[in-house]
Amino acid sequence: MPELPEVENVKNTLNRLIRGKTIADVKVLWPNIIKYENLDEFKLRLIGQTIELVERRGKFLKIHLNEDTLVSHLRMEGRYGLYEAQEEFDKHTHVFFTFTDGTELRYRDVRKFGTMHLFVRGEEERQAPLSKLGYEPFSNEFTVNVLKQGLSKTNRSIKAALLDQSIVVGLGNIYVDEALFKAGIHPETNANKLSLPKVKTLHQHIIETLKESVEKGGSTIRSYVNSVGEEGSFQLELFVYGKKGEPCKKCGTMISKTVVAGRGTHFCPKCQK
């Protein structure tokens, strides 16, 4: 967490909150979040720049300023919020972007796993961490043939192939489990063994599942909220994720849980043989 739908909703709320604001000061209380060689230079480069647009690439946020782009990954617990600069904050708040209007964008991260990279604008896609990402699932370039070709190159499990972000981006544990269930594919199936009809069905359900979750504000499983504190509701629509021991909504068989690619994995033994 968060995955594509949650990051998409954070992106949308940030665009409403911070577009057009100019950075007057930057404060970093946990330097490990900043993946930039010189922390003082990182702060100095941002001061005076105006936020023009926030975009999403896979699970990453791209905060475009007039000269640079800040690439941010929320990882497990990261979240952004806009506050008045004088408001109190807790020990889990680590990065502060103070604006000239007296408001402050704050980054809070209980586990401190999140990252921030800074690039000259236009260079962010040419370097890690964005340079090796696969196709956006909502793009015209993400076709059935592209998915089939990507999967044909690996004998890993289909779950592992979808999690690694090199073929298609934005899918994590929740949405891989859900898409595979809807497509009737067992998560341990070798990716290169899937027939074209199965890949076509999987392609359809990847897109449909992610779109539906975006529309419902994402899934709030543990702590996810968007940048204005709103929870998602797609968790109410889940078929298998987190449903171990519950009856399958399609066939009534008890949902099972195993470990695939190092991740807890939920599936229906009857619908996903």
Backbone torsions as a table, in degrees:
resi	resn	phi	psi	omega
1	MET	NA	145.5	-11.9
2	PRO	-83.4	158.5	178.1
3	GLU	-107.5	-169.4	-172.6
4	LEU	-51.1	-49.4	-177.2
5	PRO	-60.6	-37.6	-179.8
6	GLU	-70.1	-42.5	179.1
7	VAL	-66.4	-36.5	176.7
8	GLU	-60.2	-41.2	179.1
9	ASN	-71.9	-35.2	173.4
10	VAL	-62.2	-44.8	177.7
11	LYS	-55.4	-48.1	-177.7
12	ASN	-62.6	-41.8	-179.2
13	THR	-71.5	-36.2	177.5
14	LEU	-63.9	-37.8	177.4
15	ASN	-61.2	-35.5	177.4
16	ARG	-71.8	-32.2	-171.7
17	LEU	-87.8	-38.6	-165.9
18	ILE	-123.7	-4.6	178.8
19	ARG	-61.1	134.2	179.0
20	GLY	88.2	-5.7	179.7
21	LYS	-84.6	145.2	-178.6
22	THR	-108.7	134.0	-176.2
23	ILE	-79.3	124.8	178.1
24	ALA	-101.4	-26.1	-178.2
25	ASP	-159.7	154.3	177.3
26	VAL	-132.8	131.8	178.4
27	LYS	-128.3	132.4	-179.2
28	VAL	-124.9	118.6	-179.6
29	LEU	-98.9	-15.3	176.2
30	TRP	-131.5	89.8	-171.8
31	PRO	-60.5	-23.5	-177.7
32	ASN	-62.6	-20.4	177.4
33	ILE	-67.9	-32.0	-175.0
34	ILE	-86.2	112.9	-179.7
35	LYS	-95.3	68.1	-179.4
36	TYR	-143.3	137.6	-170.2
37	GLU	-57.5	-40.4	-175.6
38	ASN	-122.8	110.7	-175.4
39	LEU	-63.6	-41.3	179.4
40	ASP	-62.5	-39.7	178.1
41	GLU	-66.7	-39.0	176.5
42	PHE	-54.7	-48.7	-178.4
43	LYS	-67.1	-44.0	-178.1
44	LEU	-64.4	-37.5	179.6
45	ARG	-63.4	-34.9	-176.3
46	LEU	-78.9	-31.9	-177.0
47	ILE	-62.9	128.7	-179.5
48	GLY	94.7	-11.1	179.7
49	GLN	-87.4	150.3	-178.5
50	THR	-108.0	136.8	178.5
51	ILE	-77.9	120.5	-176.5
52	GLU	-100.8	-33.3	-175.8
53	LEU	-166.5	145.9	172.5
54	VAL	-115.1	126.4	177.4
55	GLU	-121.3	171.4	177.0
56	ARG	-122.0	140.1	171.2
57	ARG	-132.6	106.5	-173.9
58	GLY	61.5	-123.1	178.0
59	LYS	-97.3	8.1	-178.5
60	PHE	-98.8	147.3	168.8
61	LEU	-96.1	138.5	173.9
62	LYS	-116.3	106.8	-179.7
63	ILE	-96.3	104.2	-176.1
64	HIS	-86.1	123.3	172.6
65	LEU	-104.4	178.5	-175.9
66	ASN	-68.6	-20.8	178.5
67	GLU	-121.6	-34.4	-174.8
68	ASP	-122.9	169.0	172.9
69	THR	-125.7	126.6	176.0
70	LEU	-95.3	119.3	179.6
71	VAL	-101.8	120.6	-172.3
72	SER	-125.0	131.6	174.9
73	HIS	-115.4	125.3	-175.6
74	LEU	-80.0	-18.3	-177.2
75	ARG	51.6	-131.3	-171.3
76	MET	-80.6	-44.6	-168.1
77	GLU	-128.3	4.7	-175.8
78	GLY	-67.1	144.3	175.7
79	ARG	-154.1	150.9	176.4
80	TYR	-109.7	150.4	174.5
81	GLY	-153.6	151.7	178.8
82	LEU	-103.9	131.5	-176.2
83	TYR	-136.8	166.3	165.9
84	GLU	-75.0	141.4	-172.4
85	ALA	-59.2	-28.1	-176.8
86	GLN	-85.5	-5.7	-179.6
87	GLU	-67.2	148.4	179.0
88	GLU	-70.8	159.5	178.0
89	PHE	-140.3	161.5	-178.1
90	ASP	-100.4	179.8	-173.8
91	LYS	-69.2	-12.3	-179.2
92	HIS	-93.1	2.6	178.3
93	THR	-93.0	121.0	-166.3
94	HIS	-117.9	-26.0	-177.6
95	VAL	-132.7	136.4	-175.7
96	PHE	-129.1	126.1	172.8
97	PHE	-113.0	103.2	-178.4
98	THR	-88.1	131.6	-177.5
99	PHE	-100.2	162.6	-177.8
100	THR	-66.0	-18.4	-179.9
101	ASP	-89.2	5.1	177.6
102	GLY	91.0	-1.1	174.2
103	THR	-93.3	169.6	-172.8
104	GLU	-145.8	124.7	171.9
105	LEU	-86.2	123.3	-178.0
106	ARG	-117.7	141.1	176.1
107	TYR	-108.4	121.1	-178.1
108	ARG	-115.8	135.2	-175.6
109	ASP	-153.4	103.9	-176.3
110	VAL	-61.2	-41.3	-175.7
111	ARG	-90.7	-11.3	178.2
112	LYS	62.6	31.0	-179.8
113	PHE	-92.2	-15.6	-175.5
114	GLY	-64.6	161.3	-179.3
115	THR	-135.7	153.2	173.4
116	MET	-135.7	126.7	174.7
117	HIS	-116.8	148.6	178.9
118	LEU	-123.5	128.6	-178.9
119	PHE	-131.8	153.2	166.6
120	VAL	-59.8	134.0	-174.5
121	ARG	-57.6	131.0	-176.8
122	GLY	100.9	-16.4	-179.5
123	GLU	-95.9	-11.6	-170.4
124	GLU	-64.4	-30.6	-178.7
125	GLU	-80.7	-12.7	-177.1
126	ARG	-91.9	-7.2	-175.9
127	GLN	-130.1	160.8	174.6
128	ALA	-62.3	143.4	13.6
129	PRO	-94.8	0.4	-174.5
130	LEU	-90.9	-18.4	-167.8
131	SER	-66.3	-25.9	-176.0
132	LYS	-104.9	11.6	-178.7
133	LEU	-74.0	150.4	179.1
134	GLY	-82.2	-156.4	-174.4
135	TYR	-78.4	147.6	170.6
136	GLU	-73.6	130.0	-175.1
137	PRO	-65.2	-22.8	-180.0
138	PHE	-93.2	1.8	-177.2
139	SER	-85.4	156.4	176.8
140	ASN	-66.0	-23.2	-178.0
141	GLU	-73.7	-21.0	-180.0
142	PHE	-84.1	89.1	-177.6
143	THR	-103.9	170.6	175.5
144	VAL	-59.7	-42.3	-179.6
145	ASN	-64.4	-38.9	177.2
146	VAL	-61.9	-44.3	178.9
147	LEU	-64.4	-44.6	179.8
148	LYS	-60.1	-45.3	-179.6
149	GLN	-63.5	-42.2	179.5
150	GLY	-63.6	-42.7	-178.7
151	LEU	-71.2	-29.9	-177.3
152	SER	-68.3	-15.6	-176.2
153	LYS	-90.4	1.3	-177.5
154	THR	-137.2	141.1	175.3
155	ASN	-100.5	13.7	175.0
156	ARG	-69.6	170.0	175.0
157	SER	-64.0	154.0	179.1
158	ILE	-62.1	-33.2	178.4
159	LYS	-65.2	-45.9	179.4
160	ALA	-60.6	-41.3	-178.5
161	ALA	-64.0	-37.4	-178.9
162	LEU	-78.8	-26.4	-178.9
163	LEU	-75.7	-24.6	-167.0
164	ASP	-82.3	-5.1	171.3
165	GLN	74.6	1.6	-177.0
166	SER	-86.3	-19.2	178.3
167	ILE	-99.4	-53.7	176.9
168	VAL	-139.1	142.3	-173.0
169	VAL	-101.3	162.7	169.8
170	GLY	96.7	-15.0	-178.7
171	LEU	-87.0	130.9	172.5
172	GLY	-122.3	-158.6	-171.9
173	ASN	-61.0	-42.5	-176.6
174	ILE	-63.7	-54.7	-169.9
175	TYR	-79.0	-23.3	171.1
176	VAL	-66.2	-47.9	178.4
177	ASP	-57.8	-43.6	-177.3
178	GLU	-68.5	-43.7	-179.3
179	ALA	-65.9	-40.9	179.0
180	LEU	-65.4	-38.4	176.9
181	PHE	-61.8	-48.9	-177.6
182	LYS	-63.7	-30.2	179.4
183	ALA	-86.3	-5.7	179.4
184	GLY	69.8	35.8	-176.8
185	ILE	-116.4	127.9	176.7
186	HIS	-69.2	136.7	-175.1
187	PRO	-63.8	-18.8	179.7
188	GLU	-93.6	2.5	176.6
189	THR	-61.4	136.2	176.0
190	ASN	-62.3	130.1	-176.1
191	ALA	-58.5	-38.4	-176.5
192	ASN	-80.7	1.1	178.0
193	LYS	-97.2	-4.4	-177.4
194	LEU	-72.4	133.2	176.7
195	SER	-72.1	162.0	178.7
196	LEU	-59.8	-43.7	176.4
197	PRO	-58.8	-38.3	178.4
198	LYS	-67.6	-40.1	178.3
199	VAL	-64.4	-39.1	178.3
200	LYS	-61.8	-43.5	178.1
201	THR	-65.1	-42.3	179.0
202	LEU	-62.8	-45.1	178.1
203	HIS	-54.8	-46.3	179.6
204	GLN	-60.3	-44.6	-174.7
205	HIS	-78.4	-27.0	172.2
206	ILE	-59.1	-50.7	-177.0
207	ILE	-65.9	-47.7	-176.5
208	GLU	-64.2	-41.2	-179.0
209	THR	-65.1	-45.1	179.9
210	LEU	-65.4	-42.3	-179.7
211	LYS	-63.5	-43.0	179.9
212	GLU	-63.2	-39.9	179.6
213	SER	-67.0	-41.3	176.4
214	VAL	-56.4	-45.0	-178.9
215	GLU	-63.0	-28.8	-178.7
216	LYS	-97.4	11.1	175.0
217	GLY	82.6	13.2	-178.7
218	GLY	87.0	-171.4	-178.6
219	SER	-114.9	124.0	174.1
220	THR	-99.4	95.3	-179.3
221	ILE	-91.6	-45.8	179.4
222	ARG	-119.6	-72.0	-170.6
223	SER	-131.1	2.2	-174.5
224	TYR	-63.9	131.2	164.8
225	VAL	-139.9	156.9	176.6
226	ASN	-79.8	-170.0	-171.7
227	SER	-76.2	-2.8	172.7
228	VAL	-115.6	16.8	173.4
229	GLY	83.4	12.6	-178.5
230	GLU	-88.7	136.4	175.8
231	GLU	-84.3	156.0	171.8
232	GLY	-84.6	171.5	179.8
233	SER	-129.6	4.6	-177.2
234	PHE	-67.6	-20.0	178.0
235	GLN	-58.2	-22.5	178.3
236	LEU	-74.8	-14.4	-176.9
237	GLU	-103.0	-0.1	-174.2
238	LEU	-67.4	141.9	179.2
239	PHE	-94.6	-41.9	-174.0
240	VAL	-126.7	-35.4	-174.3
241	TYR	-61.3	125.6	-179.8
242	GLY	74.1	12.5	-174.0
243	LYS	-108.0	19.7	-178.7
244	LYS	-51.6	130.3	178.3
245	GLY	82.9	-2.9	177.4
246	GLU	-96.8	154.2	-179.7
247	PRO	-71.1	137.4	175.5
248	CYS	-58.4	136.1	-178.9
249	LYS	-68.6	-17.1	-179.1
250	LYS	-96.7	-42.7	-172.0
251	CYS	-124.4	-11.2	178.3
252	GLY	89.2	-8.4	177.0
253	THR	-66.6	145.6	-179.7
254	MET	-67.6	133.2	177.8
255	ILE	-69.1	134.7	-179.6
256	SER	-103.7	161.3	175.4
257	LYS	-134.0	134.4	175.9
258	THR	-139.6	-173.3	177.1
259	VAL	-116.0	123.0	177.7
260	VAL	-131.2	131.2	-179.4
261	ALA	55.2	33.6	178.0
262	GLY	77.2	7.9	-176.7
263	ARG	-121.5	142.9	172.9
264	GLY	-60.0	129.3	-169.1
265	THR	-131.6	127.1	-177.2
266	HIS	-107.4	139.4	-178.9
267	PHE	-159.4	163.6	175.3
268	CYS	-101.3	119.8	-177.6
269	PRO	-61.7	-23.7	-179.0
270	LYS	-91.3	-44.6	-177.9
271	CYS	-75.9	-20.9	-177.0
272	GLN	-125.7	66.8	-178.1
273	LYS	-73.3	NA	NA
